[in-house]
Amino acid sequence: MARSDVQLMLGVKAGDDASFELLLEKYRTPLVHFLFRMVRDAATAEDLAQEVFLRVYRARKKYAPSAKFTTWLFRIATNLALNAIRDSRNEKMGVSIDEGANGGDAEQPRMDVADKRPGMVERMMERDRAAVIKRAIQALPEKQRAAVLLHKYHDLDYDEIASILHCSESALKSLLFRAYETLRVELAPLVATKD
Amino acid sequence: MRKEEGRKKGNMNCEKFEARLLAYMDGRATEAERGEVELHLVACAECRARVEEFRRLWGVLDEAPAHEVSPAFDARLRARIAAEPRPTLLGWLLPQPRLALAMSLLLAMGAWISMIPPAQNPNEVARSEEEFRMIKDLQVLEDLDVLANFEALSEVPPAKQTEQRKM
C-alpha cells in the first residue's frame, strides 16, 4: 500500500532518505510546472523548485503534520515565486522601454512562412496557440495567477489555496471567478473555435 | 454587466448561479448545489451558454505549455543537500546557540560563587572560640575528681594553687 505524503515526510524526519526520494519523484514535475507558469523562466523555475525541496529537507526535523503536505509544499513554492517576481521587477526598473520593440520578448512566437516542410505550419500554429495561452495566464495579477494555477493544474481544494494565499475561501472564489473571466475574454478567439 | 443579473430564472437568479459556477464546473459542488445549478440551467439559456464557454476555456487552458524538468535536476539537488551542514553531537546537545550561551554563563557563575569564602558571623566566631576552649580544657574537666581528692594539693598555699591552676 502506498504511503501518504505525511507518512513519507515523517519518514524523512526519521532520517529515511528513500522517503525524500519518493516525495521528490512525486512532486518534482508539478512544482517545476507551477513555478515555470508563475515566473516565466525555465531556469529560474528549476532553481526555485530546488529551493523548495531544500527547504523541505532543512525543515524535516521540525515537521509536524498540522496541515496537508501539498498545502505546505505549494505555500513555500508560491512565496518563493512571488518573491522572485518582485525581485525581478525591481531589477527591470532600470531597463530601457525600447527593448521590447527590438525583439526583447523572447516568448513572442514568430511565423516563418518560408519553411514549407510538412507539418511545420501546424506545429508553428500549435506553438503560437500555446504561447498565446501562456501570455494570457502570465498577464494575470500574481495572486490571481497563483490561484488559477493551483486550482486548474494542481487540483488543490479551495481551503488549501485560500490558506496558501492567505485569504478566506469566499475571497478566493471571487478571485478565481475574476481570473477565469479575464482569461475567457483574453482567449475568446481560441475559446470560440475550441470544440 | 449581464442583463439577466437579478432576474430569477427557475430556482435562482443568474448572480447566485455565478457564485456556484466554479464549484459546479470543477466538481466540488455538493449534490444539492449541483441540483440547484442544473435546475437553473434548464430555465436559463444564457447561463447554459456560459457553462459551455467555461468548459471550452478550461479545454483551452489544458493546452498551456509546460517546461520539462531537466535531467540534471535531481543530481543538482542532491549536490545541494550534500553541501548542507551536518548536525554535530554538540549541535544535537545544544540545538539553540542562545541556550548554549546561557548554560555557559550559568556554569561560570556557579564556579565563581563556589570560590567565594563564606561570610563570618561575629556570634558564630565567639561561639566557636568558646567551643575551642571547652575542648582544650576537656582533659582537665575529666580529671576534676582526681584533682579534688588529690591530698598533695592541700599542702600547697592557696595563692600558689590558684596561680598554678591558671597556668
Contacts between the chains, C-beta under 8 A, distances in Angstrom:
chain1	res1	chain2	res2	distance
A	24	B	74	6.8
A	24	B	77	7.1
A	28	B	69	5.8
A	28	B	73	6.5
A	28	B	74	7.5
A	29	B	69	5.7
A	32	B	67	6.1
A	32	B	69	4.8
A	32	B	73	7.6
A	33	B	66	4.6
A	33	B	67	6.8
A	36	B	66	6.7
A	36	B	67	4.0
A	37	B	64	6.9
A	37	B	66	7.6
A	42	B	67	4.5
A	45	B	67	6.0
A	46	B	67	7.9
A	46	B	69	7.0
A	46	B	70	6.3
A	46	B	73	6.1
A	49	B	69	7.9
A	49	B	73	7.5
A	50	B	73	7.2
A	50	B	76	6.4
A	50	B	77	5.1
A	50	B	80	6.3
A	53	B	77	5.7
A	54	B	77	7.3
A	54	B	80	5.7
A	54	B	81	6.8
A	54	B	84	7.6
A	57	B	81	5.7
A	57	B	84	7.3
A	58	B	84	7.0
A	129	B	63	6.4
A	130	B	63	5.8
A	130	B	64	6.7
A	130	B	65	4.4
A	131	B	65	7.4
A	133	B	60	6.3
A	133	B	61	6.6
A	133	B	63	5.7
A	133	B	64	4.7
A	133	B	65	7.6
A	134	B	64	5.8
A	134	B	65	5.5
A	137	B	61	7.6
A	137	B	64	6.1
A	151	B	26	7.1
A	152	B	58	7.0
A	152	B	61	5.7
A	153	B	64	7.7
A	157	B	28	7.3
A	158	B	28	7.0
A	173	B	19	7.1
A	173	B	22	6.2
A	173	B	23	7.8
A	176	B	22	5.8
A	177	B	18	6.8
A	177	B	19	7.9
A	177	B	21	7.2
A	177	B	22	6.1
A	180	B	22	7.3
A	180	B	54	6.8
A	180	B	57	6.7
A	183	B	57	6.2
A	183	B	61	7.0
A	184	B	53	6.3
A	184	B	54	7.0
A	184	B	57	5.1
A	187	B	57	6.5
A	187	B	60	5.5
A	187	B	61	8.0
A	190	B	60	4.9
A	191	B	53	6.2
A	191	B	56	4.9
A	191	B	57	5.1
A	191	B	60	5.7
A	192	B	56	8.0
A	194	B	56	4.2
A	194	B	57	7.9
A	194	B	59	5.3
A	194	B	60	5.3
